[in-house]
């Protein structure tokens, strides 16, 4: 399980590069994205896609390669595989056959965002990507905030404004750190209350980049469920 840079390719580790060079095959979430990394470091290892659309037969074919003695390297588009991506399917299948699964540690947007938030990270809840329906989003926030812990979630540029608006409905004063394009050229860190951040992003129109949002521990207020 090979962690790759979030954006800045200088974050790559020597161990990662050697692992990718030595692997019999690289399993990538998106081969187009992985090609950029391999080209930058002149890595000529063959690669294939393993993602949410991969069939059980393809997963099994990868496992058979492992059984035959090949070393496979699994990478996500950016960060640590297995964290909000389809990587666990191959891990489970390999582990079930008694095959050793080793981590090649490195960047992770979740941890990077927590480290700069200034919030308590002794206990936190990671929500991954939230549901799409408004009622379920509000419920997710309310339940998570009830634990009195810092929250972290990922969001796309197409949904982040609405998601923060739903957070503001249940906890308008919650302290929030919005991280956009971590480690990349246009990295941006915004800090403020949930209601303020919702307004700031909504006022920008079309957004670009990947978002990681950290919410400081607070208390959610009671809201009426709308049944969505």
C-alpha positions as CSV (number, residue, x, y, z in Angstrom):
1,X,0.0,0.0,0.0
2,X,2.0,3.0,-1.3
3,X,1.2,6.5,-0.2
4,X,1.9,9.0,-3.0
5,X,2.2,12.8,-2.9
6,X,-0.9,14.9,-2.4
7,X,0.3,17.3,-5.1
8,X,3.8,18.4,-4.6
9,X,5.9,15.6,-6.1
10,X,8.9,16.5,-4.0
11,X,7.1,14.9,-1.1
12,X,7.8,11.5,-2.6
13,X,10.0,9.2,-0.5
14,X,13.0,7.2,-1.7
15,X,11.4,4.0,-0.4
16,X,8.3,4.7,-2.4
17,X,10.2,5.2,-5.6
18,X,12.2,2.0,-5.0
19,X,9.0,0.0,-4.3
20,X,7.4,1.3,-7.5
21,X,10.5,0.4,-9.5
22,X,10.7,-3.1,-8.0
23,X,7.1,-4.0,-8.3
24,X,5.9,-6.5,-10.9
25,X,2.8,-4.4,-11.4
26,X,1.4,-1.1,-10.1
27,X,-2.4,-1.1,-9.3
28,X,-3.6,2.5,-9.7
29,X,-6.9,4.1,-8.9
30,X,-6.6,6.3,-12.0
31,X,-3.8,5.3,-14.4
32,X,-3.8,8.7,-16.1
33,X,-3.0,10.4,-12.8
34,X,-0.4,7.8,-11.8
35,X,1.3,8.1,-15.2
36,X,2.4,11.7,-14.2
37,X,4.2,10.4,-11.1
38,X,5.8,7.6,-13.0
39,X,7.0,9.8,-15.8
40,X,8.4,12.4,-13.5
41,X,10.7,9.8,-11.8
42,X,11.3,7.7,-15.0
43,X,9.6,4.6,-13.6
44,X,8.8,2.1,-16.3
45,X,6.9,-0.5,-14.2
46,X,3.7,-1.7,-15.9
47,X,0.5,-0.6,-14.3
48,X,-3.2,-1.3,-14.4
49,X,-6.3,0.2,-12.8
50,X,-8.0,-1.0,-9.6
51,X,-10.9,1.2,-8.7
52,X,-14.6,1.1,-7.7
53,X,-15.5,-0.2,-11.2
54,X,-13.1,-3.2,-11.1
55,X,-14.8,-6.5,-11.3
56,X,-14.3,-9.3,-8.7
57,X,-12.6,-11.2,-11.5
58,X,-9.9,-8.5,-11.9
59,X,-9.3,-8.4,-8.1
60,X,-8.9,-12.2,-8.2
61,X,-6.5,-11.9,-11.1
62,X,-4.3,-9.6,-9.0
63,X,-4.4,-11.9,-6.1
64,X,-3.3,-14.8,-8.3
65,X,-0.3,-12.7,-9.3
66,X,0.5,-12.3,-5.6
67,X,0.1,-16.0,-5.0
68,X,2.5,-16.7,-7.8
69,X,5.1,-14.6,-6.0
70,X,4.8,-11.2,-7.7
71,X,5.0,-8.0,-5.7
72,X,2.2,-5.5,-6.5
73,X,2.2,-1.9,-5.5
74,X,-1.3,-0.3,-4.9
75,X,-1.5,3.5,-5.2
76,X,-4.4,5.9,-5.0
77,X,-4.6,9.2,-6.9
78,X,-3.0,11.1,-4.0
79,X,-2.2,10.3,-0.4
80,X,-2.6,7.0,1.4
81,X,-4.5,4.2,-0.3
82,X,-7.3,2.7,1.6
83,X,-8.5,6.0,3.0
84,X,-11.7,6.9,1.2
85,X,-10.7,5.1,-2.0
86,X,-11.4,1.6,-3.4
87,X,-8.1,0.1,-2.2
88,X,-9.5,-2.1,0.6
89,X,-11.1,-4.6,-1.8
90,X,-7.7,-5.8,-3.0
91,X,-6.3,-5.8,0.6
92,X,-9.1,-7.9,1.9
93,X,-8.8,-10.4,-1.0
94,X,-5.0,-10.7,-0.5
95,X,-5.2,-11.0,3.3
96,X,-7.9,-13.8,2.9
97,X,-5.3,-15.8,1.0
98,X,-2.6,-15.3,3.6
99,X,-0.6,-12.8,1.6
100,X,1.4,-10.2,3.5
101,X,0.2,-6.6,3.0
102,X,2.8,-3.9,3.9
103,X,2.4,-0.1,4.1
104,X,4.8,2.3,2.5
105,X,3.7,5.3,4.6
106,X,3.6,8.9,3.4
107,X,1.2,11.7,2.7
108,X,-2.4,11.7,3.8
109,X,-4.8,14.7,3.4
110,X,-6.6,13.7,6.6
111,X,-3.5,13.9,8.7
112,X,-2.1,16.9,6.9
113,X,-5.2,18.9,7.5
114,X,-5.4,17.9,11.2
115,X,-1.8,18.9,11.8
116,X,-2.5,22.5,10.7
117,X,-6.0,22.9,12.2
118,X,-4.9,23.7,15.7
119,X,-7.8,21.5,17.0
120,X,-7.5,18.6,19.4
121,X,-6.4,15.6,17.5
122,X,-6.1,13.1,20.4
123,X,-9.6,12.0,19.4
124,X,-11.3,12.7,16.1
125,X,-13.9,11.4,13.8
126,X,-13.2,10.9,10.1
127,X,-16.4,11.1,8.0
128,X,-14.8,10.5,4.6
129,X,-17.1,11.7,1.9
130,X,-20.6,12.6,3.3
131,X,-23.9,11.3,2.0
132,X,-25.6,13.3,-0.8
133,X,-29.1,13.9,0.7
134,X,-29.4,17.0,2.9
135,X,-31.2,15.2,5.7
136,X,-28.5,12.5,5.9
137,X,-25.7,15.1,5.8
138,X,-27.3,17.0,8.8
139,X,-27.8,13.8,10.7
140,X,-24.1,12.8,10.1
141,X,-22.9,16.1,11.4
142,X,-25.3,16.0,14.4
143,X,-24.3,12.5,15.4
144,X,-20.6,13.1,14.9
145,X,-20.6,16.4,16.9
146,X,-22.4,14.7,19.8
147,X,-19.2,12.8,20.5
148,X,-17.4,16.0,21.4
149,X,-14.5,15.3,19.0
150,X,-12.8,17.1,16.1
151,X,-14.3,16.1,12.7
152,X,-12.6,15.7,9.4
153,X,-14.2,15.1,6.0
154,X,-13.4,15.2,2.3
155,X,-15.5,17.1,-0.2
156,X,-15.5,17.9,-3.9
157,X,-15.5,21.4,-5.2
158,X,-19.0,20.9,-6.6
159,X,-20.5,20.1,-3.1
160,X,-18.4,21.8,-0.5
161,X,-20.4,25.1,-0.3
162,X,-23.7,23.2,0.2
163,X,-22.1,20.8,2.7
164,X,-20.8,23.7,4.8
165,X,-24.2,25.3,4.7
166,X,-25.7,22.1,6.2
167,X,-23.0,22.2,8.8
168,X,-23.8,25.8,9.6
169,X,-27.5,24.8,10.1
170,X,-26.6,22.4,12.9
171,X,-23.5,24.2,14.3
172,X,-23.2,27.8,12.9
173,X,-20.5,28.8,15.4
174,X,-18.4,25.7,15.0
175,X,-14.7,26.6,14.3
176,X,-13.8,25.3,10.8
177,X,-10.5,25.0,8.8
178,X,-11.1,24.6,5.1
179,X,-8.1,23.2,3.2
180,X,-8.0,23.4,-0.6
181,X,-5.4,21.8,-2.8
182,X,-3.1,20.8,0.0
183,X,0.6,20.9,-1.0
184,X,-0.2,22.1,-4.5
185,X,0.6,25.4,-6.2
186,X,-2.7,27.0,-5.2
187,X,-2.9,25.7,-1.7
188,X,-5.3,27.7,0.4
189,X,-6.2,27.5,4.1
190,X,-9.4,29.3,5.3
191,X,-10.4,29.6,9.0
192,X,-13.6,30.8,10.5
193,X,-17.0,29.8,11.9
194,X,-19.0,27.3,9.9
195,X,-21.6,30.0,8.9
196,X,-18.8,32.3,7.8
197,X,-17.0,29.7,5.7
198,X,-20.3,28.7,4.0
199,X,-20.8,32.3,2.9
200,X,-17.2,32.7,1.8
201,X,-17.2,29.7,-0.5
202,X,-20.8,30.3,-1.8
203,X,-19.7,33.8,-2.8
204,X,-16.8,32.5,-5.0
205,X,-19.0,30.9,-7.6
206,X,-17.4,27.9,-9.4
207,X,-14.8,26.3,-7.1
208,X,-11.8,24.2,-8.1
209,X,-9.6,21.7,-6.3
210,X,-10.0,19.0,-3.7
211,X,-11.2,20.0,-0.2
212,X,-10.4,18.6,3.3
213,X,-12.4,20.2,6.0
214,X,-11.7,20.1,9.8
215,X,-14.3,21.0,12.3
216,X,-13.4,21.8,15.9
217,X,-15.4,20.1,18.7
218,X,-18.6,21.9,19.4
219,X,-22.3,21.2,20.2
220,X,-24.9,20.8,17.5
221,X,-28.2,22.4,18.0
222,X,-31.5,20.6,17.6
223,X,-33.0,20.7,14.1
224,X,-36.2,19.2,12.6
225,X,-35.5,16.3,10.2
226,X,-36.9,17.0,6.7
227,X,-37.0,13.3,5.8
228,X,-34.4,13.6,3.0
